[in-house]
């Protein structure tokens, strides 16, 4: 089972692998967008364009709760990201505050829950795909941002409950770090966080018109929780 720290470290390594060492001034600006585009090309295959867009929008919503700097970033109806480059240019140099890594980590977490560990790792760590990085300025102005789309009916309440569970998980992990002899709490925290992620995926699937592709609705061999 991937812990939150492991997922964050995975996201950090993915972004670091894309950093152009010959252009230090660029930092993670272009790197995060390149990672996102690669993930979009690889992960939209099992869930479809609409499915990926819905999951990316939820990942962004979760990332915004961790970093208010992401408030102006949007996932467009096409799945493209808008506004991330400007936000990262204003971000601090502290690694824990790299907003792009926060977003990538949330996206990885949702796909680990939906597809399972083996399938997600296999898709992401397979042979590199060829991508054409699009400039954010190329996104048509008429495209309607989807990141702020509200879930209707009970789905909005389910997301609120998922957020509450995620907060409980984070508090338990903090307690486990501060006190000796309660390492088992980390496992409990991980299970609670996984339940929250399952609720996220369930909401995305059920609230999206037509749902995701049928083959995604069949849980992986090892189930939702790894």
Buried (B, 14 or more C-beta within 10 A) or exposed (E): EBBBEBBBBBBBEBBBEBBBEEEEEBBBBBBBBBBBBBBBBBBBEBBBEBBBBBBBBBBBBBBBEBBEBBEEBBBBBBBBBBBBBEBBEEBEEEEEEBBBBBBBBBBBBBBBBBBBBEBBBEBBEEEEEEBEEEEBEEBEEEEEBBBEBEBEEEBEEBBEEBBEBBEBBBEBBEEBEEEEEEEEBBEBBBEBBBBBBBBBBBBBBBBBEEBBEEEBEEEBEEEBBB
